[in-house]
């Protein structure tokens, strides 16, 4: 006895490798497929369509295949309403709940397709039948699920649409075709990132910068501060170390004890960061320290002066920390999530843990550029599922000043 369901793939399924990937999934999971219809887009800007019957020896194996196909954007041709079950308790989801991708997703409820709000990976989908404007669907992380929430289970009644990746770079991501390389022509690619940043702002979008302390150590802080001052950055996500060394540079001219001009380590320089934290604590926080004239330059100064929101997420290794640092990990995660849901473009600058954390909260529609001198940082971000990201393996101290220069040059033209 065999079990069969029919799925369809639509879009740039040849250029993106989606169709080949779908065939591989079926064969790897010991199923069979029969292509019933295949319409090829014969120009670069034309999409293709494939409908195929997927067969397996038992229903469980078929469901496993359908699950994997669903993750890459293959959808059932005969949709039914999504299965929903009430959560039995706070933070407890029904067995077999649907775990989201970060791609745009819709669920079918009472014959109507509902867009899933605030999509991000590894969440549950909650259906609210009594929304103010009718039924709605949205994501919840597991620790925020409430007893009685209607949770979507299985793959039935769900459709996923990954971002398009046409070969001619004409889609919503333009030049951003994914991958990691240190061999790319950095100057021209940085120019394209600058164009994308200006276009995002011109369209009324929000730009989020995820920054690590290496940006300050390498001398890129002034350029980032200039971008904030000129209105190109809307949000900063960082840690205690980034803010501390940015402020330390303004107070002492050092970053982690190293003189930023001479590259030497002055006497007691290794204590400058802890002195910095102490002075900011004494002032009552970063904003009061700016208002009191203690902090007069740098990234955090420009954030306060230009009403750019920032989230400083703490870690177990933090010194101090600064009063603005969020030390509760769940609270910090929720603050990061709120920023990520507002972001249309994200620059991840030399910080592994923060890049992965923010990447986990981003929808695949957010343009994402990850820059690090260590290729493992960029690779790990992509491996975690942030398929929309492109990676540049280069010195952050060169990238940010060059980016700022090209952004401001383009704006002046």
Secondary structure as GFF3:
##gff-version 3
##sequence-region A 1 413
A	DSSP	beta_strand	3	11	.	.	.	ID=ss1
A	DSSP	alpha_helix	18	28	.	.	.	ID=ss2
A	DSSP	beta_strand	32	39	.	.	.	ID=ss3
A	DSSP	beta_strand	48	56	.	.	.	ID=ss4
A	DSSP	alpha_helix	59	71	.	.	.	ID=ss5
A	DSSP	beta_strand	75	76	.	.	.	ID=ss6
A	DSSP	beta_strand	83	86	.	.	.	ID=ss7
A	DSSP	beta_strand	104	109	.	.	.	ID=ss8
A	DSSP	beta_strand	112	117	.	.	.	ID=ss9
A	DSSP	beta_strand	124	128	.	.	.	ID=ss10
A	DSSP	beta_strand	136	140	.	.	.	ID=ss11
A	DSSP	three_ten_helix	142	144	.	.	.	ID=ss12
A	DSSP	beta_strand	150	153	.	.	.	ID=ss13
A	DSSP	beta_strand	158	161	.	.	.	ID=ss14
A	DSSP	beta_strand	179	181	.	.	.	ID=ss15
A	DSSP	alpha_helix	186	202	.	.	.	ID=ss16
A	DSSP	beta_strand	207	211	.	.	.	ID=ss17
A	DSSP	alpha_helix	214	217	.	.	.	ID=ss18
A	DSSP	alpha_helix	221	229	.	.	.	ID=ss19
A	DSSP	beta_strand	235	239	.	.	.	ID=ss20
A	DSSP	alpha_helix	240	252	.	.	.	ID=ss21
A	DSSP	beta_strand	254	255	.	.	.	ID=ss22
A	DSSP	beta_strand	258	259	.	.	.	ID=ss23
A	DSSP	three_ten_helix	269	271	.	.	.	ID=ss24
A	DSSP	alpha_helix	272	283	.	.	.	ID=ss25
A	DSSP	alpha_helix	286	291	.	.	.	ID=ss26
A	DSSP	alpha_helix	299	305	.	.	.	ID=ss27
A	DSSP	beta_strand	309	313	.	.	.	ID=ss28
A	DSSP	alpha_helix	329	342	.	.	.	ID=ss29
A	DSSP	beta_strand	345	349	.	.	.	ID=ss30
A	DSSP	alpha_helix	352	361	.	.	.	ID=ss31
A	DSSP	beta_strand	367	372	.	.	.	ID=ss32
A	DSSP	alpha_helix	375	383	.	.	.	ID=ss33
A	DSSP	beta_strand	389	393	.	.	.	ID=ss34
A	DSSP	alpha_helix	396	412	.	.	.	ID=ss35
###
